[in-house]
Structures are given as C-alpha cells and as structure tokens.
C-alpha cells in the first residue's frame, strides 16, 4: 500500500473490534498501538525479496511501523507492506485478492499488488509489493483546505459503490446496520473517554433509528478517514489507500467521510455531488452521519499515542455536533 501510510497504518478505527481489544490498555482506559508480534527490519525484507522476487532491487527504508503493518519503501517506485500482527493477515489477503477488481471500478489510483509474497522460513505470513503512490495524506492538510477534493472524493465513492459479487468479503463491523454497532458506541459514550458524550448520546439514539440499507451489498472502502486519501499539490484527490477493510455492505460507512474529512461548506459540496450522481438518498446520508459518530468515538477512545488520529476524532465529533 502507499508507503507513506504512517497514520493510516495505525488503524485506530473500530474496523475489527478484535484489534481494538488486543491493543495495549492503560489503567485510565485509553488504548495505545499494540506491540508487534514480529519485529520486521530491512534485513528481513531484503532477504524475502532476494528469495522470492530477486529482480526487485533498490534501497530499503522503513517508512511506517503502524497498528497492523510495517511498510518499507523500495527504491523510488515501490513499497513493501508486511503484517506485523496475525490479525492483519486476513486484511492483506483481502487486498491481494480484491484490489485488482476494485481498481477496475474507479478512476482514482488505488494500490494494486505488483507482486505477492508468500510465507517462508523467515516470515510466516503473506506480504505485498505495491507501487509507490505520490501525494500528501489529507490528514496533513488543514480541514478548511480539504474542500478542493470534495467533488473528487464523491466521484470516487460513486464509482466504487457498485454491487459486489456474492463472494466479496463481509465485515462484522463495517457496512453493517448501525444497530449492530450500538453496543460498542454506547459503551464508549459511557466510558468517560469521549468529549461531549452528553450531546452525542441523544444524537446517536436518533441516528441509529434511521432505516437500514435495503439495497444489495455494495463495494465499500471501509475506513474513510483523511489519512487514507492522498492529495496532489493543488489539493485534488491523487489516490485512495489502505483497503484492508474493503468489503460489501452499506455505502453509508464510506460517506462518513463527509464529517470525518470535511468542514460544513465542503460537506455540502460533497453531498451535492453525490446527489448529482444519484449516489445517496436521505436515509443513507443520515446513516453516514451515524457512521461518522461511530468511527469518531472509536478514534477518540483509541488514539492516546497518535496525535494525528486524535485530531481526526476531535474534528469528526465537532462536525457531527455542528
């Protein structure tokens, strides 16, 4: 995946409650990034490449060592992404299987495996070589300046949100009815870790009652925070990364980006473009706000050691309450 995926790789969303529960829990209830189950360094990656893809050569350097993956840049054009925990292996397999399919649906660059690595005597899990996708992570751009790619992102999501095949992956925590997420959200709101929980609680009660998605399961990205969108020098959408949570379900999950990425003015532009493309209805837009509340509170509860994700959580909660 995109090698500069430092924030995205740390995955402080609830995309896999099992991962949230396996993180390092402090006495005050905050959650930090879990320790690696495998330590991965340049020597190991170089040996894997030598054994399995000896024609891929170039300098190696670690650029991210996040929640699920270690990511190394390989030369100028490639990067190597390796799970650092067992729970991330399934996500890697999903990306390897389905990203070529997803890439055919969208016009924005996405990470498609260049090569696939297999388990070996020195490393027990599958791993991937991807192209290096240029651009700056939108999480590094002030929220007030992100409106430059609101239309682009709406177009990407309208392209992506197509009926998925029956064997597409399904997630227990993304693309599901909001009611399935209610116990986790309510637990977070009662935890004392979430700012403005008194205001969020009645809003959640209202949003979780929104009619559920009744259409066919659609392809969704699953993790729509601003670290997963890359922008060019003009601020336009350059690429979308981190498809570990790609699955089939309710498109409202992705449309939570309206609150997680944008301010009110840009959110109106984003919404208007979705309407123009017939890619959202009133109930889906309401559920999207519910998904933003869900993911935003998950970020707020689990970003104690990641200021970037903490800032995304604060922005999301503020926008949901606006």
DAHURA-V21546 format. One record per residue. N is the residue number from 1. RES is the residue in one small letter. SS is DSSP state (h for helix, s for strand, l for the rest). OMEGA is omega in whole degrees, 0 to 359 (* if undefined). D_LAST is the distance of its C-alpha to the last C-alpha in Angstrom with 2 decimals. Layout:
n-><N N>
res-><RES RES>
ss-><SS SS>
omega-><OMEGA OMEGA>
d_last-><D_LAST D_LAST>
This chain:
n-><1 2 3 4 5 6 7 8 9 10 11 12 13 14 15 16 17 18 19 20 21 22 23 24 25 26 27 28 29 30 31 32 33 34 35 36 37 38 39 40 41 42 43 44 45 46 47 48 49 50 51 52 53 54 55 56 57 58 59 60 61 62 63 64 65 66 67 68 69 70 71 72 73 74 75 76 77 78 79 80 81 82 83 84 85 86 87 88 89 90 91 92 93 94 95 96 97 98 99 100 101 102 103 104 105 106 107 108 109 110 111 112 113 114 115 116 117 118 119 120 121 122 123 124 125 126 127 128 129 130 131 132 133 134 135 136 137 138 139 140 141 142 143 144 145 146 147 148 149 150 151 152 153 154 155 156 157 158 159 160 161 162 163 164 165 166 167 168 169 170 171 172 173 174 175 176 177 178 179 180 181 182 183 184 185 186 187 188 189 190 191 192 193 194 195 196 197 198 199 200 201 202 203 204 205 206 207 208 209 210 211 212 213 214 215 216 217 218 219 220 221 222 223 224 225 226 227 228 229 230 231 232 233 234 235 236 237 238 239 240 241 242 243 244 245 246 247 248 249 250 251 252 253 254 255 256 257 258 259 260 261 262 263 264 265 266 267 268 269 270 271 272 273 274 275 276 277 278 279 280 281 282 283 284 285 286 287 288 289 290 291 292 293 294 295 296 297 298 299 300 301 302 303 304 305 306 307 308 309 310 311 312 313 314 315 316 317 318 319 320 321 322>
res-><x x x x x x x x x x x x x x x x x x x x x x x x x x x x x x x x x x x x x x x x x x x x x x x x x x x x x x x x x x x x x x x x x x x x x x x x x x x x x x x x x x x x x x x x x x x x x x x x x x x x x x x x x x x x x x x x x x x x x x x x x x x x x x x x x x x x x x x x x x x x x x x x x x x x x x x x x x x x x x x x x x x x x x x x x x x x x x x x x x x x x x x x x x x x x x x x x x x x x x x x x x x x x x x x x x x x x x x x x x x x x x x x x x x x x x x x x x x x x x x x x x x x x x x x x x x x x x x x x x x x x x x x x x x x x x x x x x x x x x x x x x x x x x x x x x x x x x x x x x x x x x x x x x x x x x x x x x x x x x x x x x>
ss-><l l l l l h h h h h l l l l l l h h h h h l l s s l l l l l s s l l l l l l l l l h h h h h h h h h h h l l l l l l l s s s s s s l l l s s s s s s l l l s s s s s s l l h h h h h h h h h h h h h h h h h h h h l l l s s l l s s s s s l l l l l l l l l s s s s s l l l l s s h h h l l h h h h h h h h h h h h h h h h h h l l s l l l l l l l l l l l l l l h h h h h h h h h h h h l l l l l l l h h h h h h h h h h h h l l l l l l l l l s s s l l l l l h h h s s s l l l l l s s s s l l l l l l s s s l l h h h h l h h h h l l l h h h h h h h h h h h h h l l l l l h h h h h h h h h h h h h h h h h h h h l l l l l h h h h h h h h h h h h h h h l>
omega-><184 189 179 188 186 182 182 183 184 162 178 176 177 178 184 182 178 180 178 183 181 178 181 183 180 181 181 176 178 185 177 179 182 176 177 172 174 173 185 179 183 182 179 182 178 180 177 178 181 182 191 182 188 179 179 183 179 180 178 172 178 177 177 176 195 186 186 192 165 185 183 172 181 183 182 194 187 169 182 184 186 174 176 178 182 185 179 185 180 180 177 180 177 181 181 182 195 183 174 178 180 182 179 183 192 179 178 178 176 183 175 182 172 176 177 175 182 177 181 178 184 182 194 190 173 180 191 167 180 171 172 180 183 177 180 179 183 177 179 181 177 185 182 181 185 181 180 180 180 179 179 183 176 178 177 183 177 177 184 190 177 179 181 179 183 182 175 180 174 183 175 187 177 179 182 174 179 179 178 182 186 181 180 180 182 176 179 181 178 189 186 181 189 177 177 183 179 177 182 186 179 177 177 179 178 186 182 178 179 178 183 177 181 181 178 176 180 172 174 177 172 185 196 177 192 174 183 177 179 181 178 185 178 180 179 183 181 181 172 187 174 180 178 180 179 182 180 180 184 181 179 178 181 184 170 176 178 179 184 186 194 168 188 182 180 178 177 178 178 181 181 179 176 178 180 180 180 185 179 170 187 182 180 178 177 177 178 176 175 177 177 177 180 183 179 178 175 177 182 182 190 181 184 182 179 182 181 180 175 179 176 179 181 179 183 180 179 181 177 182 184 *>
d_last-><33.93 32.67 34.34 31.69 29.47 29.26 25.65 25.63 28.85 27.49 25.43 23.17 21.66 22.97 25.12 28.14 27.75 31.36 30.44 27.80 30.45 33.08 31.27 32.43 31.07 31.23 32.17 28.69 27.31 25.77 26.90 28.60 29.99 33.18 36.55 38.26 40.88 42.76 43.04 43.15 44.65 46.08 49.51 48.43 46.50 49.45 51.81 49.75 49.73 53.44 54.25 52.15 51.30 53.87 53.36 49.83 50.52 48.78 47.29 44.93 42.20 39.46 36.01 33.85 34.65 31.56 30.57 32.69 34.70 36.78 36.74 39.57 40.00 43.36 44.84 42.82 41.84 41.26 39.57 40.50 38.01 39.40 37.96 38.28 37.76 39.25 35.95 35.02 38.22 36.99 34.08 36.66 38.85 36.06 35.37 39.09 39.66 36.78 35.60 38.50 37.39 33.73 34.90 36.78 33.67 31.53 32.23 30.29 32.42 31.97 34.20 37.33 39.98 42.86 44.91 44.65 46.07 47.67 48.41 51.42 53.55 51.30 47.84 47.21 44.24 43.46 41.88 40.92 41.65 39.04 38.88 37.04 34.10 33.38 30.00 27.41 24.79 21.34 20.14 22.38 20.67 17.83 14.58 14.73 18.15 17.63 17.18 20.98 21.26 18.57 21.44 23.73 21.57 21.07 24.85 25.58 23.72 25.34 28.66 28.22 27.09 30.64 32.63 33.85 37.46 38.45 39.16 35.82 34.29 32.04 29.66 29.19 25.62 24.27 24.41 25.20 23.80 20.67 22.97 25.03 22.28 21.50 24.10 22.87 19.18 20.36 22.79 20.26 18.03 21.36 22.56 21.19 20.05 16.34 14.09 11.95 14.08 14.44 10.89 11.06 14.49 14.11 11.33 13.88 16.62 15.20 14.58 17.90 19.69 18.90 22.32 23.53 24.78 28.26 29.34 31.51 30.24 28.96 29.16 25.98 25.46 23.77 22.10 19.42 18.30 18.94 22.24 23.69 23.32 25.86 25.76 28.73 29.48 27.87 24.58 25.39 25.35 28.67 28.67 26.89 28.26 28.49 29.32 30.49 28.16 29.21 29.89 29.92 27.33 24.08 22.52 18.99 19.44 19.63 16.90 14.42 14.99 12.46 9.73 12.45 14.03 12.15 9.57 8.12 11.68 13.57 11.77 13.03 16.38 16.49 15.89 18.40 20.95 20.72 21.32 24.15 25.70 25.39 23.65 20.82 20.67 18.10 18.75 18.67 15.28 13.99 16.08 14.72 11.24 13.48 15.42 12.62 12.01 15.80 16.56 13.95 15.45 18.85 18.37 17.29 20.39 22.73 22.28 24.29 26.63 24.45 22.30 21.12 19.80 18.33 16.35 15.18 14.16 12.22 10.42 9.81 8.58 6.10 4.95 5.59 3.81 0.00>
